[in-house]
Amino acid sequence: MADNLPLPVRVRVTASPSLALLKYWGKEKSGINIPATSSIAVTLSGLETVTEISTDFNQDGKSSAGDQIIINDEPVSDPKIELFLRYARDQYPLPSQLTIRSRNNFPTSAGLASSSSGFAALAAGLGAYIRPALSGIELSALARAGSGSACRAVFGGFTRWIRGSEYAVPVYDHTYWEDLRILLILVTRQPKSTGSRSAMNHCSQTSPVFSSWIRENHRHEEMMLAGLQNRDLEQLGAAMRQSYLFMFSTMFTADPPVIYWLPESMAVIRACEKLRRNGLNVWETMDAGPQVKLLCQESETGRIVEELEKEIGPFEYRLSRPGLPPAVETCFD
Ligand code: PMV
């Protein structure tokens, strides 16, 4: 982008969430959202946060004092967003008053990484007001301050965020693994009770296995990088399983424990195990919420859905694949 471009009046960003295959779970003591574990993730096509930012008048045609934040059509005062805006304004000269409208086409705060797409979209939108334009890495570092996982969602395809780093890097684009599919199984539409931020801190402070989790991350990372490089779903899936189950071990052993799993989550995990025993290449993972995400190949997706239905009954799901980076549209008048 040319650095002498005028600033836009409105910006519209469409961003997709970042699903961790290797989990970020634990922070360094200093800095904002600096990860104690490396994570590797894929950006999910089809799931979208659309965020519009404008500097013109609000919907009544009057100017209002301060920022206006509207999420899924509800005006909200969201401390995480307000804190992030303060941080962004400390770093960059940004308009002092913004109207921000954001909408998700998937359940919000239900364990589908809506905070990653939400803050990636917001950071990319603010980026349109910053001169000179931010590099991908600078944008990633900005998004990180909103939510750690958002620093990966500013890129498409496969991303890596190395422990101790302020930003993620793209590893392979969305075309790298053409037949990889992600089945997102919605076991509930209810928002989760505990956010990832507080659960992560709580586990790091109270779980006696937390230091082992951090140590094992090195081994999981090597396994996963090899699986990704070889496009070997079995290798990647085995590493992914170790990572999510170890992460949950820190939750189960926290004091008091954090239990996101529902009976329905367990039913999917069990069914997935059975499908694998029956020769299907399907691997599950979970995040800070009850939803279960399955990785599989396009050619086996139909059969996997059919077999899962036999095991757990009808279920709601979204089918996704490695997705694109955020799309930014700007309007100057
Ligand atoms: O960055 P946050 O606060 O959305 O935390 C993300 C935590 C996990 O989703 C469980 C793991 C990850 O790497 O995305």
Boltz pocket constraint, residues with backbone or C-beta under 6 A from the ligand:
constraints:
  - pocket:
      binder: B
      contacts: [[A, 18], [A, 19], [A, 20], [A, 22], [A, 23], [A, 24], [A, 25], [A, 39], [A, 113], [A, 115], [A, 116], [A, 147], [A, 148], [A, 149], [A, 150], [A, 196], [A, 197], [A, 286], [A, 287], [A, 288]]
      max_distance: 6.0
